[in-house]
């Protein structure tokens, strides 16, 4: 009929089923020793363990077979199993005396939950401020990754709650807060690889993919280490520790997913925009930029080519187009010294005071 029952089996003899039947005979019919309960006219036989009444079923028969006794009622599954366990193993071989009795109000758990959430929010806020101050735009990407991961985690918890009755415990909140540190470590590993590649002379646009490939291997190894530890805790532990391990493992898996499907493309999109030309916005300072020096042509210049006869006072030079130009030599310049070089996209003028110098 879908109800939970307890089926005890007594051993034979005077200290087994015979003793139970003697007590049952005093309750059915009811007697002064076992008064009637309710309108049935039958007494109830209490099962007491260590001074605590576990159950007190009404005795509907005056005699029972040792293996045909059924205790029925409005048992839940947990109550039926607890009663069967107590009847099977009996009382403890020692007597326990209560040393302290404390009543815990229902608001204690609510206060602990609120304190845990506040502590996690304050710690997360300080870490986020540091990331934004140190990594600038990359720090904002980390915040976006955490927000997306939190939304996805909340959706999974709600789905499992409706499907399997999953609840978020204090230990689970601790596991989630610990996993936030794991996610931030993943971002730091990637950003530091990116900064090193840029300082080595590469641009943000060209190195963003390579840096992620190099960093993701390290991220995956670290996350798998956390995942193995969480799995071992979940399998071998019980109670709150199991909840901590479950949420830590779930958040670690989400870190791998968000690093690959959010952090990687978001960083690439930002680096390939106009902002990618300004490394300082990414927290990358002191980048060495190699200047490209135009090539200088070499040629021979004759002082007499332009028709001037005084090499001491003036010289002539040829341009890239073959035109002649004249420049005055500095009187203070020593003989044979290079005085000035002017270079442009259209012409090159080399000025010397020596009639014949290789340049």
Secondary structure, DSSP 8 states (H G I E B T S, - for coil): ---EEE-----SSTTTHHHHHHHHHHHSS--SSS-B-TTS--BEEEEEETTEEEEEEE---S---TT---EEEEE-HHHHHHHHHHHHH-S-SS-----------THHHHHHHHHHHHHHHHHHHHHHHHHHHHHTHHHHHHHHHHHHHHHHHHHHHHHHHHHH-----HHHHHHHHHHHHHHHHHHHHHHHHHHHHHHTT--HHHHHHHHHHHHHHHHHHHHHHHHHHHHHHHHH--THHHHHHHHHHHHHHHHHHHIIIIIHHHHHHHHTSGGGG-GGGGT--S-------------EEETTTTS---TTTEEEEE-TTS-EEEEE--TTS-TT-EEEEEE-SS-EEEEESSSEEE-
